[in-house]
Amino acid sequence: MNYRRLGRTGLDVSEIGLGTWALGSAVYGEVEKDAPERLVKGAIDKGINLFDTAPLYGTKEVDGVSESILGTALGADRDSVLISTKFGRTSSDVIPGRFYAKEARVSCEASLRRLGTDRLDILFFHSPFKPEEINDDVWEELAKLKAEGKVRFLGHSVSLYQDTADMSAQWMADRRIDVVQVVLSPFNREARPLIKTAIDCDCGVVARECLSNGFLSGAIKEDTVFPKGSLNARYSQAEIAERVAYANQLAEAMIQGEVKTLPQAAYRWVLDQPGVSLALSGAKDLSELIDPVIASSCSSFDSTIQESVEDMHVQDFGAA
């Protein structure tokens, strides 16, 4: 495993981190009972040192299931890793977002209890939909949480990119946040301008959805039917076929040399993007963690492959 600096936080992070949404809900399918503990322990053994979670990663009845699972699985290893979580949304009360002082305090302290720790290394705003959702009082409360040692660094987990990217850029420039988390994959590249701002402001960049919700896993076929309620059930069969066809084109262009699989290619592509500090894997078990870890050890794609993938995206899957 290789490591990079997480912007001005000064933290050294593994190039691959573990996102735990799948461990707290059935968003990517059911998880075997003992798989989370094996996965977390195995991730640490492979050199992964950042684990990302959230109160939203739970059920309609119980918030923060993944936080509780992660805290239990880490146990005595907590002090050897970094934990990021979020606030503003919970699984029992997703919408509207709650980005004000009281929620920041209550959410943070509930996360600490579930995780069994006394500090959060990064606390992200969890996907505000628009700048008007942010109450001014939240910043003073977040400053208090930092002064109390309960939060070390702040970040913004970006969704609805077009509506919130400018807000995120301003927060970075004003040094209100230290880290930005964005969707980034060969399918989805819209966050690149915000990543450029992060470079200019020396902020860390966490990339998520690097396999485009599984379409770059190699496991989804044209005739795949997703279970009702799962994340990819939103796509029609025609859209699934289109995305699978594009994934096959990417595979043909990028699987060569050290890179042996489509997931390895996707993670290597993300890690090759300027400004990226680490890429999150959403693995449900250890077998799904193998490819992203291998990708960290692969050489960067040469310029010919990078240019080919850029041209392919502009021609076949929208603007770069």
N, C-alpha and C positions, 0 to 999 in steps of 0.2 A: 504493500500500500504506500502510495506517495502522499505527501502532505503539502498544504498551501496555507498562506497567511489569510485570515478572514478580515481583510481590510484593516482599518485603523483599530479594530479590537485588539490586534496583536495576538489573537488566538491562532494556534496551529491546528488546522482541521484536516481530517482525512479527505482525500479527493472524492470518496464515496461516503455518503451518510445514509442512515436508515430512517425512512419515513414510516410512521406507524399507523396510518389511517386504516390499513387493511386489518390490523390486529384488534381494532376496537369496534368494527362494524362489518357487515357483509358486503361492503361496497364493491369488493373484487371477488366475492364468493366466500364461502365458509372457510374457517381456519381450524385445523385440528387442535385439540385441547392442549397438548403439550408443545405445539410448534412454536409459540411465541418465545418461551424461555430458551428453547434450543436455538432459535434464530438470534436472539439478543446475545447470548453467550458466544455463539459462533461468529457473529459480527465483530465482537470485541477481539476474538482470537485472530480474525483476519485483518485487524488493525483499524477498524472503523471506530471513530471516537466522537461522532456527533449523531444524536438521536433526536428526531423531530416529532412532536406530538401536538395535541390540542384538546381542549374540552369538547370540541365538536366531534371528536372521534369516539363516538359512543352510540347509544341507542336513544330512542324517544323517551325511554324510561330512566336511563342512567347516563349522566354526563361523564365524559373523560374516561371511558373504559380503557382506551389505549394507554392513558397516563398511569392508571392503576396497574395494568399489565406490565408496562415498562418499568415502573418503580419496583415491583416485585421481582422481575427478571434481573434487574441490575443488581439489587442487593448491595453487597459490600463493594461492588465495582463502580458505584456511582461516582466516587471521587476521581476515577481514572478516565471519565468521559465527560462530554458536554451535552447538555439538554436544552433544546429549544421548545417552547410551547407558545400558546397564543391566547388572546382574549378578545371578547366582543361578540362571540357566538358560541352557543352550546348546542349539543345534539338534541336536547329537549326543548330548545327555544332558539331556532336558527335565525329567523328573520322577525323583526328588523335587527340590524347590528346595534350593539350597545357600547359605544366608545366614549364613555364618560368616567369620571373619577370613581364613583362607587363601584361600578362594574369592574374596573381595573383592579381595585383593591380586593373585592370579593373573589374574582376569578383567579387572581394570582395566588391568594392564600389557599383556595380550594385545590389549585394545581399542585402547590407545594405539599399539601396533605396527601393527595393521591399518589404523587411521585415519591413520597417518603424522603424528601430532601429539604434543606433549608435555603436553597437558592436556585434560581433559574438563570442559566447562562445567557439565554436570549429570550426576550418576550416580544412576540410579534403582534401587531394589530392584525386581526384575522379578517382579511378581505373586506374592508369598507367598500361600499358600492359607489359612494360619492363623497366629496369633501364635506358636504353639509352634515354628514353623520358624525363628524368629529366635534365633540364638545371641548371648549377651551380648557375646562377644569381638569381634563384628563392628564395634561402635561405636568401640572403641579403634583398630582398624585403619583404619577410614574416617577417623578424626581424623588419623591419621598420613599417609594419602594426601593429605588436604587440606593438612597442614603442609608436605608435600613439593611442593606446587603441582601435583600430578597431577589433583586434583579440586577444583573451585571450590565447587560446591553439591550438596546431596543431595536426593533426592526419592523418592517412592513411586509406582510405576505400579500402580494398583489393579485387581485382578481378584477374583472371588468377593466382591463388594461386601459382602454381609451378614455375612460372616465376618471381614472385615479393616478395615471402615470405622472402627470404634471405635479400633483400633490406630493407624490413620493419623491420626485426629483427635488422639490423645494425643501422637503424634510431633510434630505441628505445634505443639501447645500447649507441649510441652517444648523446642521449637526444635531438635529433632534433624534435622528435614527442612525444606527451604525451598520445595519445589515438590511438588504432587500432580498425577498424571496420571490422568484418569478417562474412562470411556466416557460420552459425552453426545451425544444427538441427539434429534430430535422423537419417535423411537421409544423411546429409553431415557433416562429422567430420574431414575433412582433416586439418582444421586450428588449431587443438589441439597443435601441436608443437609450433606454433607461439604464441598461448595463453600462453604456458609455458614460452616462452621468455618474454612475457608481465608481467607475475608474477615476474620473476627474475628482471626485470627492473622497477617494480612498475608503469607500464603503465595501463591505463584503457582499458577495452575491451567492445566494443559494438557489440552485436550479432544481425545479421539481417537474413531475410528469414527463420525464426524459424518454419514456417509452410510449408517449402519447396514449396514456390509458390502456396500454397493452397492444396497440396496433403495431408497435415495433418489437414485440416479443417473439414474433414468428409463430405464435399459437393461434392467431385469429385468421380464419379463412373466409372466403366470399359468402359461404352459406352459414356462417356462425350465427346462432340465435342467442341473444343475451337474456338472462333471466329477468323477469319483470322486477323493477326496483333497483337493479344494478346500474352503475354509472353509464355504461355503454348502451343501455336499452333506449337511450334517446336517439340513436341513429337508425335510419331506415335501412332496409337491405341494400338499396342502391348506394347509399352513403358508405355503408360497410364495404361494399365491393370496390368503390372508388379509393377508399383509404388502403385497402389491402393491395390493390394494384400499385399504388404509389410506394407502399412499403416494399413491395417486390422489386421495384425499380431501384430504390435505395440500396437494397441488399446486393443487387447485381453490381452497383457502382462501388460499394464500400467493403464488401467482404473479400478481402485479399490480404496476403502477407500474414502478419501476426493476428489480424482480426478474423476470427473464424465463424462468428454468428452475428445475426442482425442486432440483438441486444448489445453485444460488445461494440458494434459499429455505432449504435445510437449514443451510448455513453461516451465513447471516445470522441464523437463529434461534439457533444456538449462540453466535454473537458477541454477541447481545442478552442472553444470560443473565448476571445479575449475578455478578461475581467471575471470569469467564473471562478469562484473559490471552491465549490464542491457541488456534486450532483447527488440528489437524493434517490435512493432506490426504494420502491414500495414493496419489496419482497415479502411474501407471506411465509416462506420457509427457506431453509439454507440453500436448497437447490437453485432457487431464483436469485440468490445473492452471488453465485459464482461468476456470472457474466459481467456484472458491473465491477467486481473486484479485479477480474482479468483486464478489463478495459483500462483501469488505472495504470497497469504495468505495460500496456501496449504503447508503441511509439505514436506520436501524432501523425495524422494523415498528411501526406505530402500535398503540395499545392495543386497538383493535377487533379487529385481526388476531391479536394475541397472546392475547386472551381467547378468541377463536374456536378457536384451536389448543389452548388449555388445555382447553376444554370438550370438544372432539372427542376428546382423548386419554383423559380420564376415562371418557367414554361408550363408546368403541370399542376402546381398546387398553390397558385396565388403569388402575391408579391413577396419579395425577400424581406 
